[in-house]
Amino acid sequence: MKLRLIKLRDKLADSFWFLPALMAIFAAGSALGTVALDHGIGSDWVKNIGWVWSGGADGARAVLSVIAGSVMTVVSIVFSLTISTLSQNSAHYGPRVLRNFTSDRRVQFTLGTFIATFVYCLLVLRTVRSVEETGFVPYLAVNIGVLLALASLAVLIFFIHYVSQIIQAENLIADVGRDFQLTLPILFPDRIGENKVPKHQADEINWEAAQKLKAKENGYLLRVDDEQLMDLATEHDLILRLEKRPGEFVARDVPLLRVLAPGGLPEEVADALRDCYSVGRHRTPHQDALYSLQQLVEIAAHALSPGINEPFTAQTCIDWLGASLRGVMRSELPLPQRYDGEGNLRVLANPLTFDEIARTAFEQIRIYGANNPAILVCLLNTIESLAPDLRRASDRDTLRHHAEFIRADATQIQNKNDQERVTEHVEKALHALAAEYS
């Protein structure tokens, strides 16, 4: 139930309609409330204030009709142009960038402001009655409608400026890079139990006797309820080996985890363990650290394609990938062995390694940019700049291997001078890695 609620919350938070729907409901309630307040206070207060709107029933209908009609016209034009721009950017940077737009609170708030203004004016409009109909003009509600129209105009100006900013490559790349930085403190499986030096070797456990719990549906693993998983393992004296981690695709009847249960595994406990996994149609960045890195790589790959050919956009992606790798190198990566409060091994997870992260960051860009010496030099400069922050010998070896891969790719460059320039930077990167190690 907890994961279902979290999945629903994430779906609503990322949806384009939820916040506007809430704002429309609030606007409807406000319209009913202000009209009721108008009934209570009457219209005498309008005569004492000269700067507020104080026309008759026909004027109120005209004002509210103009506001409602204008707002909907603006909504249809602005958002049709925006969707057209986004479709072009999707082809330019990759389809994953659309999620950044639809889940953006400022974009949702803009749409919600327009919709709320329309709903408010429409509901107030129905209460205006002429003299021959036992006249009633909700002066307070109409004046609030005028204020909402002015607010919508301000939001429109902000929205045009904001969209012009977020579709720029530098800002888009920076937002994706910051998303990865936010996931660093909670790398899976850091929140499962306690992170201790392993007391047991994984190969000492007889996993052949373990029961396999298989997935019941196809999709991407979105989340793992780490707290509930550890509680179940501790309560029933289980040892779990997680076969999948967030971000990986799981197929029906493929094992999600293996369970060692001393007295057998009751069916209700097995169902509870399966409920600790949330599966969906597409990946999300909530527990999947590679998601944001792959977004950056996708933008760089599109930029390096012959149809687009924007090497400076790719170099910006490499800069942010380097910053992401620097954050990983400075962090303590979670160990696969997870212990309960009494020091008993409960979970054997499959955490990310620096080698996987570096491969995700460098490999595809290196392949797509193999004929571009500027891209290869940028990759090598990034590796060289990372050398002072290296804390683990294995990380150093990983970067050394990628520098050697770039040396091999440089042989594809036809111009000998460019080949020599790349080779020179390879030597500088290797020297920096060796110097920091010594």
TINUVEX-199366 format. One record per residue (C-alpha): residue in one letter; z, y, x. Coordinates in pm, whole numbers, plus 50000, padded with zeros to 5 digits. Last residue first. Example, Ala and Ser with C-alpha at 12.3 -4.5 7.8 and 13.67 -1.06 7.14 Angstrom:
BEGIN
S507144989451367
A507804955051230
//
This chain:
BEGIN
S493755084255211
Y492875080254843
E492095116954803
A489685115355096
A487945083954971
L487205098654628
A486115131754780
H483865113655029
L482305093354749
A481555125154555
K480115142554860
E477975112154942
V476595111154589
H475925148454610
E473755143054917
T471945114454744
V471125137454451
R469715163754686
E467765137454883
Q466145124454567
D465275159854462
N463585165454797
K461715132554762
N460175142154429
Q459435110854230
I462925104654092
Q463345067754007
T465315061954330
A468005084654186
D469035056553953
A470475036654244
R472525066254366
I473705072054009
F474965036353994
E476795042254324
A478575072454176
H479475051253872
H480985024654100
R483085050554284
L484365063853951
T485605029253855
D487125022954197
R489145055154171
D490375045153826
S491495011553966
A493425029154243
R495485048153984
R496635084253997
L493345103254020
D493725140653963
P492235152154296
A489105130354245
L488085144353906
S486085173154055
E483945148854254
I483165128153945
T482175159653757
N479995171054045
L478315136854041
L477545139353670
C476145174553717
V474025162254008
L472615134653789
I471825159553513
A470095183753754
P468125155053912
N466485145753580
N464695112453596
A467865091953532
G468965115453255
Y468765090652967
I470375063053176
R473065085153328
I473845099852985
Q474185064752844
E476525052953121
F478745082953186
A481235088652904
T481285053852751
R481535038053096
A484375061753184
I486265052252868
E485725015252922
D486825017153288
F489845038053193
T491005009452975
L491425009352600
P494114987052462
N493734951252332
A497134942452194
L499614914552261
V502384919252007
R505924905951974
L507364900852322
N511134902252292
G512974931452458
E515654935752192
G514024966952041
D510694949052001
Y508124945152275
R504434953652310
Q502304938052585
P498864954652603
L500174983652815
P499565019252699
L497675042252939
E499945066553119
S498145099753106
R496805121153390
M493695099853425
V493035101553049
G493265139553045
R490885141753341
L488495118953155
S488445143052861
A487845173053087
G484955154353249
L483525146352906
W483765183352825
D481725192553134
I479255164453065
C478685177852712
T477945212352855
Q475475196153097
A473715179552802
T473375213252629
F471965227252953
P469415199052968
E467795208852637
N464645187552609
I464295184152230
G461315160852179
P461585145652527
S465195134052461
L467825149052690
A469455170052417
H469595139952185
A471385119952456
A473825148452519
I474695151152149
E475175113352133
V477365113752444
L479595140352289
Q479865120551965
Q480555089152167
L483515106452328
S484835116551984
Y484685080851854
L486045065052173
A489625075152085
D489645055351761
Q493055058951596
H492255089151372
P488695095251498
T486975078451201
R484395050651195
H482215042950898
R482185018650606
G485895011250593
V488554985950697
S492324991850697
Y494504965650867
C498254961350805
D497354944650476
R496214914450676
L499754910550811
A501204912350458
D498744885750342
A499844862950626
V503484869450538
E502784859850174
E500994828450290
P503944816250492
L503254811250865
G504654779951023
G508114773951161
P507664788551509
A504904813351412
L502254822251670
V499724844951502
R496174853151608
L494544885551498
L491524899751317
P489594867151331
V486004869251192
D485764856050835
R483904887450717
A482664908851000
V484714934151193
F483214964151366
E485374980451632
G486725015751595
P490375006451566
R491234975251768
K490274938951719
E491664905751843
L495314915551814
R497534888151952
L500714884351752
I503994867251839
L506164860751536
D509934858851481
H509684865651104
E511514899151101
T510264909951443
A506584902751378
L506794918351030
D508464949851163
M505944952451449
L502984951251210
Q504664975250967
E505045001251242
D501524996351379
D499755000451045
V496314995651199
R493585020351114
L489845023551066
L488444989251154
Y484764992251079
G483234971550803
N482754937150653
E485364921950427
K488094895350415
A488904895850786
K490404864450933
L493954855451028
K493854828451296
Q496874806151342
A498044801051697
A498144766551858
E495274774852089
W497154806452185
N499454786852415
I501234815552589
E501404814952968
D497984831852990
A499464863752848
Q501954866253132
H505474873353019
K507994899453122
P505484927853095
V506684962353212
K507614979852893
N505895000652622
E508014996152311
G506944986851960
I503444996051846
R503025033551885
D501035032052211
P498515006952070
F496245027252044
L496155060952218
I498555085052051
P499005112552312
L495255112352389
T494005116152030
L494345154052024
Q492335157352347
F489525138152181
D489355163051896
R489295191352151
G486075177252298
V484485175351952
D485345211751884
A484025222452225
I480725204452166
L480215222151834
N481125255651983
E478715251852275
A475915238152058
Q475925266651810
I476075254051452
I479755263251430
Q479185300151505
S476415308751257
V478395289051000
Y481425311151062
H479535343951034
I477865333950708
F481195320750580
F483115352550666
I480605374150479
L480775350550180
V484595350350193
A484605388450172
L482235387549874
S484355360749709
A487445382849754
L485635411649583
A484715388849293
L488295375849281
L489535411649255
V487185417548961
G488495385948794
I492045398448847
N490995430048661
V489635408748376
A492855388348354
L495045419648340
Y492845435948079
P492755405747847
V490775422647565
F491685412247211
G490115423646886
T490815407246554
E487215394946530
E485885428546399
V487555444846695
S485745422846948
R487235391847105
V487595381647473
T489215347147505
R486045328347605
L485465351347900
V488825342548055
L487765306248088
L484385314948240
C485825341148475
Y488375316448616
V485875287948650
F483405309948838
T486055324449069
A487425289549142
I483935276549225
F483255305049467
T486665302349633
G486435264149653
L483075265949832
T484595288950091
F487765268150117
Q485725236750185
V483875254350466
R487155266950610
R488755232550580
D486035215450784
S485675179150668
T482085184050549
F481095201850869
N482595178551129
R481285149050929
L477765162450961
V478065160351341
R477715122651321
P474025125151231
G472925135051583
Y472505167851771
H468985179251676
A468285156851377
S471705164851237
N471175201351329
Q468045202151116
S469855185850825
L472695210450874
T470395240450847
S468905227350523
I472405220450391
T473365256250474
L470325271050306
S471095251349989
F474725261950029
V473975298950039
I471425299149758
S473305277849505
V476665294049575
V475265329449559
T473675322449219
M476935306949099
V478875337749205
S476405361649047
G476535344148710
A480315343148697
I480725379248812
V478025392648579
S479435373648282
L482975385848351
V481895422148372
A479605420248068
R482185402747852
A484815428047952
G482445456847871
D481745442547528
A485495438947463
G486335474347571
G486765490947907
S489945495948111
W489185485748473
V491945498048700
W492035532048875
G493635552848598
I496875534948544
N498935546848245
K496325537347984
V496145501848119
W499875496248058
D499355499747682
S497235468147664
G499715441247554
I502445426847775
G502765392847605
H499175385847509
D498105396647855
L500605371948002
A498985344047800
V495605354847937
T497085355148288
G498445319648249
L495285304648100
A493185319548379
S495715308948643
G495645273148518
A491845272648537
A491945288148884
F494415261549001
I492085234548869
A489145250749048
M491165253249371
L492045216249351
A488375207449293
P487315229449585
L489865211049806
F488585176749699
W484825182849700
F483615180750061
S485555149350144
D487335145450477
A490825152350337
L490135130750031
K488995101350243
D491875105750486
R494395106550199
L492815076050035
K492955057150366
I496575067650414
L497425056350059
R495675023150114
L497455019650449
K500845024150283
M500005000050000
//
